[in-house]
């Protein structure tokens, strides 16, 4: 499941928005952060990618005008990624495609008992897998 699911969720994003699943996760996490700003290290963790991979993606987003990077005003040792209005429009346009794919690939295949079991299993895994 871990190997098959990402590809099934990425294909509609690539086709509809020209985004990889990682691209979408990066944009969506920043879009949900207060003031649409987030430390790069936290963003790498949430998007499940390395800081170097994230830096390459954010550099591409900067070139497109979707993200701006700056030193963290609270602690200059960190870098903050901030989603621009244009970047927000990109993720907002891609979101329905992603939600539709998640529903079709995952939730539409499960009945109520399956969804309850998935919720219970996910909660156990969330507790047992430590954050980096």
N, C-alpha and C positions, 0 to 999 in steps of 0.2 A: 504494500500500500504506500509506503514511504517513497518508493521509486516511481510508481505509476501516477500517483495523484498530482504531483507538481506539473507534469507534462500535460495532463488533462485540463488543469486549471490555466496553464500558460497559453495553450493554443488559441483560445478565444480572445485573450488579451492581445496576443501578437497580431491576430487577424483583424480585430476591431480597432485597436488603439496603437499598434506598433510598440507595445510594451512587453518586456519579459515579466514573469511573475515577481522576480526580485525588484525590478523597476517599480512595479505597482505597489509592492509592500513598502518600499522606501517612501514613495510619494504619499501613500495613504497614512502611514504612521506619522509623518510630519504634519499632514493635514489635520490630524486629530489632536495634535499637541497644542498646549496653550500658546496663543499668538502664532501658531503654525511655525514654531521654532523648537529645535531639539538638538542636544549634543550629539555629535557624530558617533561617539562611543556607545551611547544608549541606542541610537538608531541602528547601528550595526548589530547589536544584540537582538533588538526587536525584529529586524528583517532577517535574522539568522544568517548573517554573512560576516566575513572578515572586514576589518577596518580598511584594509587596502582595496578590497573589492568595492566597498562602499565609496571610498574616495574616488575611484575611477568612474563609478556611475554618477556620483554627484558632480564631478567635473564635467561630464557630458551634459548633465541637467543644467549646470551653470551656463554652458555654451548656448543652450537652447532658451535661456532666460526663465527657467522653471524654478531654480533654487539660487540662493545667495549664501555664501559661507562667510563667517566672520568670527573673530575671537569671542569667546564667552565673556560677557561683561562682568560676571561674578567671579570667574577664575580663568584668566588668560591662557592657562595651560591647555584648555579645551577649545575645540572648534564647534561652532553652532551652525546648523543648516536651517535656513529659513525658506519656506515655500513662498514663491511670488504669487501674485494673482493669476498669472498665466499658468503657473504650475498647478495651482488649485483647480483651474478650469480643466486641465488635462486629467487629473485624478477624478474629478467629479464626473467627467464624461465617461471615463473607463469603469467607474464603480458599478453601474448596472450590469455591464458585461460580466464582471467578476462575480457579482452576487448571483446572477443567473447560472453561471457555470458551477458555482459551489452548490447551488440548489439541485441542479440537474445531475451532477456527478456524485454528490454525497447524500443530501437530505431526501431527495425524491426516491432514493433507493431504500430508505429506512422507514419502518413503521414506528409507532409510538414507543413500543418496548425497546426497539433498537436504538432510538434516539436517547431514551433514558439510560440505557446501558452505555452508550457512547459518552454521555455527559458524566456518568460515574467513573468510567475508565479515564477520561481526560483529566478529571479532578485528581485522581490518584497519580497519574503521570506528572501532572504539574507540580505536585508536592514532592515527588521522588527525584525529579530532575533538577539539580541545583543550577542557579544562574551563574554565568561566568564571572 
